[in-house]
Amino acid sequence: MPFLTLKRIIKHMSKEAVLYKVEGNKIRCLACARRCLIGEGQVGFCGVRSVRNNKLYLDVYGKVAAAHVDPIEKKPLVHFNPGSKVFSFSTFGCNWMCMYCQNFDISQRRKAEGTELTPEEIVDLALGYDVDGMTYTYNEPAIFAEFAHDVGVLAKKRGLFNTMVTNGYWTPELVEYTKDFLDAVTVDFKGNGEQKFMRRYTGANGPEPIIETVRDLYKRGVHVEITDLIIPQIGDNLDAAKQLLSKLYDYLGPDTPIHFLRFHPDYKLNYLPWTPVETLERHYKLAKEMGFKYVYIGNVPGHPYENTYCPNCGKMVIRRYGFDIIEWHLTEDMKCKYCGYKLPIKGKLSRHAFKERFEPVFI
């Protein structure tokens, strides 16, 4: 089993970005919906895209902040190659400033540093761990899109799929840029996508760019799963959830997996309680009543709504505990063994599904 030894920290190397255009003596970044207009010697909101000599540079290209081998269910992606192992990695920085971020030491650290690795080295490392795919996660992958692109194209050539965990605060230009490699995404809404909540607690202007990103990725054939972090007292409004779910139903249809995630106190919101399970269950019931066939509750290990149920006969076809698959009652072509109904699960059950999958990557 390969282990990556600690490499030197690189603080000054970078690579010219792709997602930008020149506007007079400034640069318009096209990586995310902020569309920062950046002057000479300045850095965008994310802290890792800067302008020098009237060009935009990705200062974290080839710099890895964190890496780990994860089960794909951790993303969470539960209808895409179930049981798979994925090589997950991040850079530093983010286009949001979520006050509850569990990875704040990575995302809110606007630093052009990290362990130096080329795309080729990352893919070699991933293959050495015998994974099924790659995941760009832990911080927002939009801000290091050019790095993810180069890793992803190479990974795809070598038989690995590519997924992202993202806030979806993208541009159409970024959606187009990912067409060469991206297979699946988890798009994270926060506080039911309520604009007032987003402005105060994430620094984003509203959910509209996220809805657009979800719609465009779905149209391109990218597998999409939705998560909604339900934060008690400030982000658990059922009316807002209904509005969001209505839009998602119209754009994505009833087969899209919807995950309601339990909040745990962290970062600047560590004074709030855990989300009551009853609150999550109310969101679950709402989504089911609106017609979504596959609704899940996350971060509550052992809850019956972690499982997948056949929408035709009602029987449990996948039993989970946390990120582990405990029982599997589907055929190879994803049909219910009880009634023959075909479930919309892409890919196949991984050979890793019932094996120990958690392996550290030392950087």
Protein Blocks (a to p, Z undefined) as FASTA:
>chain_A
ZZdddddddfkbccddfbdcdehjaccdfkbmnlpacdehiacfkopacceehiacdfkg
oiafbdcdddfklmpcckgoghiacdddddeddfbdcfkbfklmmmmmccdedddddfkl
mmmmmmmnopabdcdehiafklmmmmmmmmmmmmmmnopacddddehiacfklmmmmmmm
pmbdcdddeehlpaklmmmmnopabjklmmmmmmmmmmnopacdddddddehjlmcfklm
mmmmmmmmmmnojmlccdddddddehjlmmbccddfklmmmmmmmmmmnopabdcdehia
hiaklpccdfklopafbdcehjbcfbdcbdfkopafklopacddehjddfklmgcfbdcd
dZZ
